[in-house]
Amino acid sequence: VVSTAMGVVMGGLSGYYGGRLDNLIQRLIELLRSFPTIPLWLALSMILPPHWPSHWVYFGVVTVLSLIGWTGLARVVRGQYLALREKEFVLAARALGASDGAIIFRHILPNIASYLIVSATLALPGMILGESTMSFLGLGIKEPMTSWGLLLRDAQSLQALQLYPWLLTPGLFIVAAVLAFNFVGDAIRDAFDPYAIQ
């Protein structure tokens, strides 16, 4: 939700207003996307104090993933706004004296709502993989809370896997959850796409 909201706001501002604001936001996106993901997660997760309780660490991990995960959506939303801001219904609303906020939220945003729903559904697997990776590396959720990545930490050694092969079970749940969200996202996209083959 946080990364989708950030992507919509930043991409909408960039695409609707253009100019210097567009250049500034696009350079920020390029800067964030130029860093490799896992080292950036490691650096940002080191900001979290080690003495925090588990639920604070969880919200910290969510915040870290959200601060990185909005850039791709912002780029696509920018393109949608660039295409829609010159359409007749937007020009008519502007000619009738509608404010920028009304045009952005009441005219353009509803026209890309179906894409945003699909994008949010398809972003969930990335967040699941990101949280599992951080917890697996010991930088995410800590005991007594648990997550699939934290449970997979017990399966790091080959000897443990030979003696206890069921330690890989959380990995199967990660795969199943990621595939399920991808299938749901594809189904929603096909349902919203008017040109989809029936």
Contact map, one row per residue, 1 for C-alpha under 8 A:
111110000000000000000000000000000000000000000000000000000000000000000000000000000000000000000000000000000000000000000001000000000000000000000000000000000000000000000000000000000000000000000000000000
111111000000000000000000000000000000000000000000000000000000001001000000000000000000000000000000000000000000000000000000000000000000000000000000000000000000000000000000000000000000000000000000000000
111111100000000000000000000000000000000000000000000000000000000011111100000000000000000000000000000000000000000000000000000000000000000000000000000000000000000000000000000000000000000000000000000000
111111110000000000000000000000000000000000000000000000000000000000000100100000000000000000000000000000000000000000010001000000000000000000000000000000000000000000000000000000000000000000000000000000
111111111000000000000000000000000000000000000000000000000000000000000000000000000000000000000000000000000000000000000000000000000000000000000000000000000000000000000000000000000000000000000000000000
011111111100000000000000000000000000000000000000000000000000000000000100010000000000000000000000000000000000000000000000000000000000000000000000000000000000000000000000000000000000000000000000000000
001111111111000000000000000000000000000000000000000000000000000000000111111010000000000000000000000000000000000000000000000000000000000000000000000000000000000000000000000000000000000000000000000000
000111111111000000000000000000000000000000000000000000000000000000000000110010000000000000000000000000000000000000000000000000000000000000000000000000000000000000000000000000000000000000000000000000
000011111111100000000000000000000000000000000000000000000000000000000000010000000000000000000000000000000000000000000000000000000000000000000000000000000000000000000000000000000000000000000000000000
000001111111110000000000100000000000000000000000000000000000000000000000010000000000000000000000000000000000000000000000000000000000000000000000000000000000000000000000000000000000000000000000000000
000000111111111000000000000000000000000000000000000000000000000000000000111111001000000000000000000000000000000000000000000000000000000000000000000000000000000000000000000000000000000000000000000000
000000111111111100000000000000000000000000000000000000000000000000000000010011001000000000000000000000010000000000000000000000000000000000000000000000000000000000000000000000000000000000000000000000
000000001111111111001100000000000000000000000000000000000000000000000000000001000000000000000000000000000000000000000000000000000000000000000000000000000000000000000000000000000000000000000000000000
000000000111111111001110110000000000000000000000000000000000000000000000000001000000000000000000000000000000000000000000000000000000000000000000000000000000000000000000000000000000000000000000000000
000000000011111111000100000000000000000000000000000000000000000000000000000011111100000000000000000000000000000000000000000000000000000000000000000000000000000000000000000000000000000000000000000000
000000000001111111000000000000000000000000000000000000000000000000000000000001001100100000000000000000010000000000000000000000000000000000000000000000000000000000000000000000000000000000000000000000
000000000000111111101100000000000000000000000000000000000000000000000000000000000000000000000000000000000000000000000000000000000000000000000000000000000000000000000000000000000000000000000000000000
000000000000111111111110000000000000000000000000000000000000000000000000000000000000000000000000000000000000000000000000000000000000000000000000000000000000000000000000000000000000000000000000000000
000000000000000011111110000000000000000000000000000000000000000000000000000000000000000000000000000000000000000000000000000000000000000000000000000000000000000000000000000000000000000000000000000000
000000000000000001111111000000000000000000000000000000000000000000000000000000000000000000000000000000000000000000000000000000000000000000000000000000000000000000000000000000000000000000000000000000
000000000000110011111111100000000000000000000000000000000000000000000000000000000000000000000000000000000000000000000000000000000000000000000000000000000000000000000000000000000000000000000000000000
000000000000111011111111110000000000000000000000000000000000000000000000000000000000000000000000000000000000000000000000000000000000000000000000000000000000000000000000000000000000000000000000000000
000000000000010001111111111000000000000000000000000000000000000000000000000000000000000000000000000000000000000000000000000000000000000000000000000000000000000000000000000000000000000000000000000000
000000000000000000011111111100000000000000000000000000000000000000000000000000000000000000000000000000000000000000000000000000000000000000000000000000000000000000000000000000000000000000000000000000
000000000100010000001111111110000000000000000000000000000000000000000000000000000000000000000000000000000000000000000000000000000000000000000000000000000000000000000000000000000000000000000000000000
000000000000010000000111111111000000000000000000000000000000000000000000001000000000000000000000000000000000000000000000000000000000000000000000000000000000000000000000000000000000000000000000000000
000000000000000000000011111111100000000000000000000000000000000000000000000000000000000000000000000000000000000000000000000000000000000000000000000000000000000000000000000000000000000000000000000000
000000000000000000000001111111110000000000000000000000000000000000000000000000000000000000000000000000000000000000000000000000000000000000000000000000000000000000000000000000000000000000000000000000
000000000000000000000000111111111000000000000000000000000000000000000010000000000000000000000000000000000000000000000000000000000000000000000000000000000000000000000000000000000000000000000000000000
000000000000000000000000011111111100000000000000000000000000000000000000000000000000000000000000000000000000000000000000000000000000000000000000000000000000000000000000000000000000000000000000000000
000000000000000000000000001111111110000000000000000000000000000000000000000000000000000000000000000000000000000000000000000000000000000000000000000000000000000000000000000000000000000000000000000000
000000000000000000000000000111111110000000000000000000000000000000010010000000000000000000000000000000000000000000000000000000000000000000000000000000000000000000000000000000000000000000000000000000
000000000000000000000000000011111111000000000000000000000000000000000010000000000000000000000000000000000000000000000000000000000000000000000000000000000000000000000000000000000000000000000000000000
000000000000000000000000000001111111000000000000000000000000000000000000000000000000000000000000000000000000000000000000000000000000000000000000000000000000000000000000000000000000000000000000000000
000000000000000000000000000000111111101100000000000000000000000000000000000000000000000000000000000000000000000000000000000000000000000000000000000000000000000000000000000000000000000000000000000000
000000000000000000000000000000001111111100000000000000000000000000000000000000000000000000000000000000000000000000000000000000000000000000000000000000000000000000000000000000000000000000000000000000
000000000000000000000000000000000011111110000000000000000000000000000000000000000000000000000000000000000000000000000000000000000000000000000000000000000000000000000000000000000000000000000000000000
000000000000000000000000000000000001111111000000000000000000000000000000000000000000000000000000000000000000000000000000000000000000000000000000000000000000000000000000000000000000000000000000000000
000000000000000000000000000000000011111111100000000000000000000000000000000000000000000000000000000000000000000000000000000000000000000000000000000000000000000000000000000000000000000000000000000000
000000000000000000000000000000000011111111110000000000000000000000000000000000000000000000000000000000000000000000000000000000000000000000000000000000000000000000000000000000000000000000000000000000
000000000000000000000000000000000000111111111000000000000000000110000000000000000000000000000000000000000000000000000000000000000000010000000000000000000000000000000000000000000000000000000000000000
000000000000000000000000000000000000011111111100000000000000000000000000000000000000000000000000000000000000000000000000000000000000010000100000000000000000000000000000000000000000000000000000000000
000000000000000000000000000000000000001111111110000000000000000000000000000000000000000000000000000000000000000000000000000000000000000000000000000000000000000000000000000000000000000000000000000000
000000000000000000000000000000000000000111111111000000000000000100000000000000000000000000000000000000000000000000000000000000000000000000000000000000000000000000000000000000000000000000000000000000
000000000000000000000000000000000000000011111111000000000001100100000000000000000000000000000000000000000000000000000000000000000000000000110000000000000000000000000000000000000000000000000000000000
000000000000000000000000000000000000000001111111100000000000000000000000000000000000000000000000000000000000000000000000000000000000000000100000000000000000000000000000000000000000000000000000000000
000000000000000000000000000000000000000000111111100000000000000000000000000000000000000000000000000000000000000000000000000000000000000000000000000000000000000000000000000000000000000000000000000000
000000000000000000000000000000000000000000011111110100001001000000000000000000000000000000000000000000000000000000000000000000000000000000000000000000000000000000000000000000000000000000000000000000
000000000000000000000000000000000000000000000111111100000000000000000000000000000000000000000000000000000000000000000000000000000000000000000000000000000000000000000000000000000000000000000000000000
000000000000000000000000000000000000000000000001111100000000000000000000000000000000000000000000000000000000000000000000000000000000000000000000000000000000000000000000000000000000000000000000000000
000000000000000000000000000000000000000000000000111110000000000000000000000000000000000000000000000000000000000000000000000000000000000000000000000000000000000000000000000000000000000000000000000000
000000000000000000000000000000000000000000000001111111011000000000000000000000000000000000000000000000000000000000000000000000000000000000000000000000000000000000000000000000000000000000000000000000
000000000000000000000000000000000000000000000000001111111000000000000000000000000000000000000000000000000000000000000000000000000000000000000000000000000000000000000000000000000000000000000000000000
000000000000000000000000000000000000000000000000000111111100000000000000000000000000000000000000000000000000000000000000000000000000000000001111100000000000000000000000000000000000000000000000000000
000000000000000000000000000000000000000000000000000011111110000000000000000000000000000000000000000000000000000000000000000000000000000000001000100000000000000000000000000000000000000000000000000000
000000000000000000000000000000000000000000000000000111111111000000000000000000000000000000000000000000000000000000000000000000000000000000000000000000000000000000000000000000000000000000000000000000
000000000000000000000000000000000000000000000001000111111111100000000000000000000000000000000000000000000000000000000000000000000000000000011100000000000000000000000000000000000000000000000000000000
000000000000000000000000000000000000000000000000000001111111110000000000000000000000000000000000000000000000000000000000000000000000000000011000000000000000000000000000000000000000000000000000000000
000000000000000000000000000000000000000000000000000000111111111000000000000000000000000000000000000000000000000000000000000000000000000000000000000000000000000000000000000000000000000000000000000000
000000000000000000000000000000000000000000001001000000011111111100000000000000000000000000000000000000000000000000000000000000000000000000000000000000000000000000000000000000000000000000000000000000
000000000000000000000000000000000000000000001000000000001111111110000000000000000000000000000000000000000000000000000000000000000010000000011000000000000000000000000000000000000000000000000000000000
000000000000000000000000000000000000000000000000000000000111111111000000000000000000000000000000000000000000000000000000000000000010000000000000000000000000000000000000000000000000000000000000000000
010000000000000000000000000000000000000000000000000000000011111111100000000000000000000000000000000000000000000000000000000000000000000000000000000000000000000000000000000000000000000000000000000000
000000000000000000000000000000000000000010011000000000000001111111110000000000000000000000000000000000000000000000000000000000000000000000000000000000000000000000000000000000000000000000000000000000
001000000000000000000000000000000000000010000000000000000000111111111000000000000000000000000000000000000000000000000000000000100110000000000000000000000000000000000000000000000000000000000000000000
011000000000000000000000000000000000000000000000000000000000011111111100000000000000000000000000000000000000000000000000000000000000000000000000000000000000000000000000000000000000000000000000000000
001000000000000000000000000000000000000000000000000000000000001111111100000000000000000000000000000000000000000000000000000000000000000000000000000000000000000000000000000000000000000000000000000000
001000000000000000000000000000010000000000000000000000000000000111111110000000000000000000000000000000000000000000000000000000000000000000000000000000000000000000000000000000000000000000000000000000
001000000000000000000000000000000000000000000000000000000000000011111111000000000000000000000000000000000000000000000000000000000000000000000000000000000000000000000000000000000000000000000000000000
001101100000000000000000000000000000000000000000000000000000000001111111110000000000000000000000000000000000000000000000000000000000000000000000000000000000000000000000000000000000000000000000000000
000000100000000000000000000010011000000000000000000000000000000000011111111000000000000000000000000000000000000000000000000000000000000000000000000000000000000000000000000000000000000000000000000000
000000100000000000000000000000000000000000000000000000000000000000001111111100000000000000000000000000000000000000000000000000000000000000000000000000000000000000000000000000000000000000000000000000
000100110010000000000000000000000000000000000000000000000000000000000111111110000000000000000000000000000000000000000010000000000000000000000000000000000000000000000000000000000000000000000000000000
000001111111000000000000000000000000000000000000000000000000000000000111111111000000000000000000000000000000000000000000000000000000000000000000000000000000000000000000000000000000000000000000000000
000000100010000000000000010000000000000000000000000000000000000000000011111111100000000000000000000000000000000000000000000000000000000000000000000000000000000000000000000000000000000000000000000000
000000000010000000000000000000000000000000000000000000000000000000000001111111110000000000000000000000000000000000000000000000000000000000000000000000000000000000000000000000000000000000000000000000
000000110011001000000000000000000000000000000000000000000000000000000000111111111000000000000000000000000000000000000000000000000000000000000000000000000000000000000000000000000000000000000000000000
000000000011111100000000000000000000000000000000000000000000000000000000011111111100000000000000000000000000000000000000000000000000000000000000000000000000000000000000000000000000000000000000000000
000000000000001000000000000000000000000000000000000000000000000000000000001111111110000000000000000000000000000000000000000000000000000000000000000000000000000000000000000000000000000000000000000000
000000000000001000000000000000000000000000000000000000000000000000000000000111111111000000000000000000000000000100000000000000000000000000000000000000000000000000000000000000000000000000000000000000
000000000011001100000000000000000000000000000000000000000000000000000000000011111111100000000000000000000001000000000000000000000000000000000000000000000000000000000000000000000000000000000000000000
000000000000001100000000000000000000000000000000000000000000000000000000000001111111110000000000000000000000000000000000000000000000000000000000000000000000000000000000000000000000000000000000000000
000000000000000000000000000000000000000000000000000000000000000000000000000000111111111000000000000000000000000000000000000000000000000000000000000000000000000000000000000000000000000000000000000000
000000000000000000000000000000000000000000000000000000000000000000000000000000011111111001000000000000000001000000000000000000000000000000000000000000000000000000000000000000000000000000000000000000
000000000000000100000000000000000000000000000000000000000000000000000000000000001111111001100000000000000001000000000000000000000000000000000000000000000000000000000000000000000000000000000000000000
000000000000000000000000000000000000000000000000000000000000000000000000000000000111111101100000000000000000000000000000000000000000000000000000000000000000000000000000000000000000000000000000000000
000000000000000000000000000000000000000000000000000000000000000000000000000000000011111111100000000000000000000000000000000000000000000000000000000000000000000000000000000000000000000000000000000000
000000000000000000000000000000000000000000000000000000000000000000000000000000000000011111110000000000000000000000000000000000000000000000000000000000000000000000000000000000000000000000000000000000
000000000000000000000000000000000000000000000000000000000000000000000000000000000000001111111000000000000010000000000000000000000000000000000000000000000000000000000000000000000000000000000000000000
000000000000000000000000000000000000000000000000000000000000000000000000000000000001111111111100000000100011000000000000000000000000000000000000000000000000000000000000000000000000000000000000000000
000000000000000000000000000000000000000000000000000000000000000000000000000000000000111111111110000000000000000000000000000000000000000000000000000000000000000000000000000000000000000000000000000000
000000000000000000000000000000000000000000000000000000000000000000000000000000000000000111111111000000000000000000000000000000000000000000000000000000000000000000000000000000000000000000000000000000
000000000000000000000000000000000000000000000000000000000000000000000000000000000000000011111111110000100000000000000000000000000000000000000000000000000000000000000000000000000000000000000000000000
000000000000000000000000000000000000000000000000000000000000000000000000000000000000000001111111111000100000000000000000000000000000000000000000000000000000000000000000000000000000000000000000000000
000000000000000000000000000000000000000000000000000000000000000000000000000000000000000000111111110000000000000000000000000000000000000000000000000000000000000000000000000000000000000000000000000000
000000000000000000000000000000000000000000000000000000000000000000000000000000000000000000011111110000000000000000000000000000000000000000000000000000000000000000000000000000000000000000000000000000
000000000000000000000000000000000000000000000000000000000000000000000000000000000000000000001111111000000000000000000000000000000000000000000000000000000000000000000000000000000000000000000000000000
000000000000000000000000000000000000000000000000000000000000000000000000000000000000000000001111111101100000000000000000000000000000000000000000000000000000000000000000000000000000000000000000000000
000000000000000000000000000000000000000000000000000000000000000000000000000000000000000000000100111111100000000000000000000000000000000000000000000000000000000000000000000000000000000000000000000000
000000000000000000000000000000000000000000000000000000000000000000000000000000000000000000000000011111110000000000000000000000000000000000000000000000000000000000000000000000000000000000000000000000
000000000000000000000000000000000000000000000000000000000000000000000000000000000000000000000000001111111100000000000000000000000000000000000000000000000000000000000000000000000000000000000000000000
000000000000000000000000000000000000000000000000000000000000000000000000000000000000000000000000011111111110000000000000000000000000000000000000000000000000000000000000000000000000000000000000000000
000000000000000000000000000000000000000000000000000000000000000000000000000000000000000001001100011111111111000000000000000000000000000000000000000000000000000000000000000000000000000000000000000000
000000000001000100000000000000000000000000000000000000000000000000000000000000000000000000000000000111111111100000000000000000000000000000000000000000000000000000000000000000000000000000000000000000
000000000000000000000000000000000000000000000000000000000000000000000000000000000000000000000000000011111111110000000000000000000000000000000000000000000000000000000000000000000000000000000000000000
000000000000000000000000000000000000000000000000000000000000000000000000000000000000000000000000000011111111110000000000000000000000000000000000000000000000000000000000000000000000000000000000000000
000000000000000000000000000000000000000000000000000000000000000000000000000000000000000011000000000001111111111000000000000000000000000000000000000000000000000000000000000000000000000000000000000000
000000000000000000000000000000000000000000000000000000000000000000000000000000001001100001000000000000111111111100000000000000000000000000000000000000000000000000000000000000000000000000000000000000
000000000000000000000000000000000000000000000000000000000000000000000000000000000000000000000000000000011111111110000000000000000000000000000000000000000000000000000000000000000000000000000000000000
000000000000000000000000000000000000000000000000000000000000000000000000000000000000000000000000000000001111111110000000000000000000000000000000000000000000000000000000000000000000000000000000000000
000000000000000000000000000000000000000000000000000000000000000000000000000000000000000000000000000000000011111111000000000000000000000000000000000000000000000000000000000000000000000000000000000000
000000000000000000000000000000000000000000000000000000000000000000000000000000010000000000000000000000000001111111110000000000000000000000000000000000000000000000000000000000000000000000000000000000
000000000000000000000000000000000000000000000000000000000000000000000000000000000000000000000000000000000000111111111000000000000000000000000000000000000000000000000000000000000000000000000000000000
000000000000000000000000000000000000000000000000000000000000000000000000000000000000000000000000000000000000001111111100000000000000000000000000000000000000000000000000000000000000000000001001000000
000000000000000000000000000000000000000000000000000000000000000000000000000000000000000000000000000000000000000111111110000000000000000000000000000000000000000000000000000000000000000000001000000000
000100000000000000000000000000000000000000000000000000000000000000000000000000000000000000000000000000000000000111111111000000000000000000000000000000000000000000000000000000000000000000000000000000
000000000000000000000000000000000000000000000000000000000000000000000000000000000000000000000000000000000000000011111111100000000000000000000000000000000000000000000000000000000000000000000000000000
000000000000000000000000000000000000000000000000000000000000000000000000000000000000000000000000000000000000000001111111110000000000000000000000000000000000000000000000000000000000000011011000000000
000000000000000000000000000000000000000000000000000000000000000000000000100000000000000000000000000000000000000000111111111000000000000000000000000000000000000000000000000000000000000010000000000000
100100000000000000000000000000000000000000000000000000000000000000000000000000000000000000000000000000000000000000011111111100000000000000000000000000000000000000000000000000000000000000000000000000
000000000000000000000000000000000000000000000000000000000000000000000000000000000000000000000000000000000000000000001111111100000000000000000000000000000000000000000000000000000000110110000000000000
000000000000000000000000000000000000000000000000000000000000000000000000000000000000000000000000000000000000000000000111111111000000000000000000000000000000000000000000000000000000110010000000000000
000000000000000000000000000000000000000000000000000000000000000000000000000000000000000000000000000000000000000000000011111111100000000000000000000000000000000000000000000000000000000000000000000000
000000000000000000000000000000000000000000000000000000000000000000000000000000000000000000000000000000000000000000000001111111110000000000000000000000000000000000000000000000000100100000000000000000
000000000000000000000000000000000000000000000000000000000000000000000000000000000000000000000000000000000000000000000000011111111000000000000000000000000000000000000000000000001110110000000000000000
000000000000000000000000000000000000000000000000000000000000000000000000000000000000000000000000000000000000000000000000011111111100000000000000000000000000000000000000000000000100000000000000000000
000000000000000000000000000000000000000000000000000000000000000010000000000000000000000000000000000000000000000000000000001111111110000000000000000000000000000000000000000000000000000000000000000000
000000000000000000000000000000000000000000000000000000000000000000000000000000000000000000000000000000000000000000000000000111111111000000000000000000000000000000000000000001000100000000000000000000
000000000000000000000000000000000000000000000000000000000000000000000000000000000000000000000000000000000000000000000000000011111111100000000000000000000000000000000000000001000100000000000000000000
000000000000000000000000000000000000000000000000000000000000000010000000000000000000000000000000000000000000000000000000000001111111110000000000000000000000000000000000000000000000000000000000000000
000000000000000000000000000000000000000000000000000000000000110010000000000000000000000000000000000000000000000000000000000000111111111000010000000010000000000000000000000000000000000000000000000000
000000000000000000000000000000000000000000000000000000000000000000000000000000000000000000000000000000000000000000000000000000011111111100010000001111000000000000000000000000000000000000000000000000
000000000000000000000000000000000000000000000000000000000000000000000000000000000000000000000000000000000000000000000000000000001111111110000000000010000000000000000000000000000000000000000000000000
000000000000000000000000000000000000000011000000000000000000000000000000000000000000000000000000000000000000000000000000000000000111111111111000000010000000000000000000000000000000000000000000000000
000000000000000000000000000000000000000000000000000000000000000000000000000000000000000000000000000000000000000000000000000000000011111111111100001011000000000000000000000000000000000000000000000000
000000000000000000000000000000000000000000000000000000000000000000000000000000000000000000000000000000000000000000000000000000000001111111110000000011111000000000000000000000000000000000000000000000
000000000000000000000000000000000000000000000000000000000000000000000000000000000000000000000000000000000000000000000000000000000000111111110000000000001000000000000000000000000000000000000000000000
000000000000000000000000000000000000000000000000000000000000000000000000000000000000000000000000000000000000000000000000000000000000011111111100000001000000000000000000000000000000000000000000000000
000000000000000000000000000000000000000001001100000000000000000000000000000000000000000000000000000000000000000000000000000000000000011111111000000000000000000000000000000000000000000000000000000000
000000000000000000000000000000000000000000001000000000001100100000000000000000000000000000000000000000000000000000000000000000000011011111111100000000000000000000000000000000000000000000000000000000
000000000000000000000000000000000000000000000000000001101100100000000000000000000000000000000000000000000000000000000000000000000000011001111110111001000000000000000000000000000000000000000000000000
000000000000000000000000000000000000000000000000000001001000000000000000000000000000000000000000000000000000000000000000000000000000001001011111110001000000000000000000000000000000000000000000000000
000000000000000000000000000000000000000000000000000001000000000000000000000000000000000000000000000000000000000000000000000000000000000000001111110000000000000000000000000000000000000000000000000000
000000000000000000000000000000000000000000000000000001000000000000000000000000000000000000000000000000000000000000000000000000000000000000000111110000000000000000000000000000000000000000000000000000
000000000000000000000000000000000000000000000000000001100000000000000000000000000000000000000000000000000000000000000000000000000000000000001111111000000000000000000000000000000000000000000000000000
000000000000000000000000000000000000000000000000000000000000000000000000000000000000000000000000000000000000000000000000000000000000000000001111111101100000000000000000000000000000000000000000000000
000000000000000000000000000000000000000000000000000000000000000000000000000000000000000000000000000000000000000000000000000000000001001000001000111111100000000000000000000000000000000000000000000000
000000000000000000000000000000000000000000000000000000000000000000000000000000000000000000000000000000000000000000000000000000000001000000000000011111110000000000000000011011000000000000000000000000
000000000000000000000000000000000000000000000000000000000000000000000000000000000000000000000000000000000000000000000000000000000011111100000000001111111000000000000000011000000000000000000000000000
000000000000000000000000000000000000000000000000000000000000000000000000000000000000000000000000000000000000000000000000000000000001001101001100011111111100000000000000000000000000000000000000000000
000000000000000000000000000000000000000000000000000000000000000000000000000000000000000000000000000000000000000000000000000000000000000100000000011111111110000000000010010000000000000000000000000000
000000000000000000000000000000000000000000000000000000000000000000000000000000000000000000000000000000000000000000000000000000000000000100000000000111111111000000000011011000000000000000000000000000
000000000000000000000000000000000000000000000000000000000000000000000000000000000000000000000000000000000000000000000000000000000000000110000000000011111111000000000000000000000000000000000000000000
000000000000000000000000000000000000000000000000000000000000000000000000000000000000000000000000000000000000000000000000000000000000000000000000000001111111100100000010000000000000000000000000000000
000000000000000000000000000000000000000000000000000000000000000000000000000000000000000000000000000000000000000000000000000000000000000000000000000000111111110110000011000000000000000000000000000000
000000000000000000000000000000000000000000000000000000000000000000000000000000000000000000000000000000000000000000000000000000000000000000000000000000011111110110000000000000000000000000000000000000
000000000000000000000000000000000000000000000000000000000000000000000000000000000000000000000000000000000000000000000000000000000000000000000000000000000111111110000000000000000000000000000000000000
000000000000000000000000000000000000000000000000000000000000000000000000000000000000000000000000000000000000000000000000000000000000000000000000000000000011111111000000000000000000000000000000000000
000000000000000000000000000000000000000000000000000000000000000000000000000000000000000000000000000000000000000000000000000000000000000000000000000000000000111111100000000000000000000000000000000000
000000000000000000000000000000000000000000000000000000000000000000000000000000000000000000000000000000000000000000000000000000000000000000000000000000000111111111111000000000000000000000000000000000
000000000000000000000000000000000000000000000000000000000000000000000000000000000000000000000000000000000000000000000000000000000000000000000000000000000011111111111111000000000000000000000000000000
000000000000000000000000000000000000000000000000000000000000000000000000000000000000000000000000000000000000000000000000000000000000000000000000000000000000011111111000000000000000000000000000000000
000000000000000000000000000000000000000000000000000000000000000000000000000000000000000000000000000000000000000000000000000000000000000000000000000000000000001111111000000000000000000000000000000000
000000000000000000000000000000000000000000000000000000000000000000000000000000000000000000000000000000000000000000000000000000000000000000000000000000000000000111111110000000000000000000000000000000
000000000000000000000000000000000000000000000000000000000000000000000000000000000000000000000000000000000000000000000000000000000000000000000000000000000000000111111111000000000000000000000000000000
000000000000000000000000000000000000000000000000000000000000000000000000000000000000000000000000000000000000000000000000000000000000000000000000000000000000000010011111100000000000000000000000000000
000000000000000000000000000000000000000000000000000000000000000000000000000000000000000000000000000000000000000000000000000000000000000000000000000000110110000010011111110000000000000000000000000000
000000000000000000000000000000000000000000000000000000000000000000000000000000000000000000000000000000000000000000000000000000000000000000000000000000010010000010001111111100000000000000000000000000
000000000000000000000000000000000000000000000000000000000000000000000000000000000000000000000000000000000000000000000000000000000000000000000000000000000000000000000111111110000000000000000000000000
000000000000000000000000000000000000000000000000000000000000000000000000000000000000000000000000000000000000000000000000000000000000000000000000000110110000000000000011111111000000000000000000000000
000000000000000000000000000000000000000000000000000000000000000000000000000000000000000000000000000000000000000000000000000000000000000000000000000110010000000000000001111111100000000000000000000000
000000000000000000000000000000000000000000000000000000000000000000000000000000000000000000000000000000000000000000000000000000000000000000000000000000000000000000000001111111110000000000000000000000
000000000000000000000000000000000000000000000000000000000000000000000000000000000000000000000000000000000000000000000000000000000000000000000000000100000000000000000000111111111000000000000000000000
000000000000000000000000000000000000000000000000000000000000000000000000000000000000000000000000000000000000000000000000000000011000000000000000000100000000000000000000011111111100000000000000000000
000000000000000000000000000000000000000000000000000000000000000000000000000000000000000000000000000000000000000000000000000000000000000000000000000000000000000000000000001111111110000000000000000000
000000000000000000000000000000000000000000000000000000000000000000000000000000000000000000000000000000000000000000000000000000000000000000000000000000000000000000000000000111111111000000000000000000
000000000000000000000000000000000000000000000000000000000000000000000000000000000000000000000000000000000000000000000000000010000000000000000000000000000000000000000000000011111111100000000000000000
000000000000000000000000000000000000000000000000000000000000000000000000000000000000000000000000000000000000000000000000000111011000000000000000000000000000000000000000000001111111110000000000000000
000000000000000000000000000000000000000000000000000000000000000000000000000000000000000000000000000000000000000000000000000010000000000000000000000000000000000000000000000000111111111000000000000000
000000000000000000000000000000000000000000000000000000000000000000000000000000000000000000000000000000000000000000000000000000000000000000000000000000000000000000000000000000011111111100000000000000
000000000000000000000000000000000000000000000000000000000000000000000000000000000000000000000000000000000000000000000000110110000000000000000000000000000000000000000000000000001111111110000000000000
000000000000000000000000000000000000000000000000000000000000000000000000000000000000000000000000000000000000000000000000110010000000000000000000000000000000000000000000000000000111111111000000000000
000000000000000000000000000000000000000000000000000000000000000000000000000000000000000000000000000000000000000000000000000000000000000000000000000000000000000000000000000000000011111111100000000000
000000000000000000000000000000000000000000000000000000000000000000000000000000000000000000000000000000000000000000000000100000000000000000000000000000000000000000000000000000000001111111110000000000
000000000000000000000000000000000000000000000000000000000000000000000000000000000000000000000000000000000000000000000110110000000000000000000000000000000000000000000000000000000000111111111000000000
000000000000000000000000000000000000000000000000000000000000000000000000000000000000000000000000000000000000000000000100000000000000000000000000000000000000000000000000000000000000011111111100000000
000000000000000000000000000000000000000000000000000000000000000000000000000000000000000000000000000000000000000000000000000000000000000000000000000000000000000000000000000000000000001111111110000000
000000000000000000000000000000000000000000000000000000000000000000000000000000000000000000000000000000000000000000000100000000000000000000000000000000000000000000000000000000000000000111111111000000
000000000000000000000000000000000000000000000000000000000000000000000000000000000000000000000000000000000000000001100100000000000000000000000000000000000000000000000000000000000000000011111111100000
000000000000000000000000000000000000000000000000000000000000000000000000000000000000000000000000000000000000000000000000000000000000000000000000000000000000000000000000000000000000000001111111100100
000000000000000000000000000000000000000000000000000000000000000000000000000000000000000000000000000000000000000000000000000000000000000000000000000000000000000000000000000000000000000000111111110100
000000000000000000000000000000000000000000000000000000000000000000000000000000000000000000000000000000000000000001000000000000000000000000000000000000000000000000000000000000000000000000011111110000
000000000000000000000000000000000000000000000000000000000000000000000000000000000000000000000000000000000000000000000000000000000000000000000000000000000000000000000000000000000000000000001111111100
000000000000000000000000000000000000000000000000000000000000000000000000000000000000000000000000000000000000000000000000000000000000000000000000000000000000000000000000000000000000000000000011111100
000000000000000000000000000000000000000000000000000000000000000000000000000000000000000000000000000000000000000000000000000000000000000000000000000000000000000000000000000000000000000000000000111110
000000000000000000000000000000000000000000000000000000000000000000000000000000000000000000000000000000000000000000000000000000000000000000000000000000000000000000000000000000000000000000000110111111
000000000000000000000000000000000000000000000000000000000000000000000000000000000000000000000000000000000000000000000000000000000000000000000000000000000000000000000000000000000000000000000000001111
000000000000000000000000000000000000000000000000000000000000000000000000000000000000000000000000000000000000000000000000000000000000000000000000000000000000000000000000000000000000000000000000000111
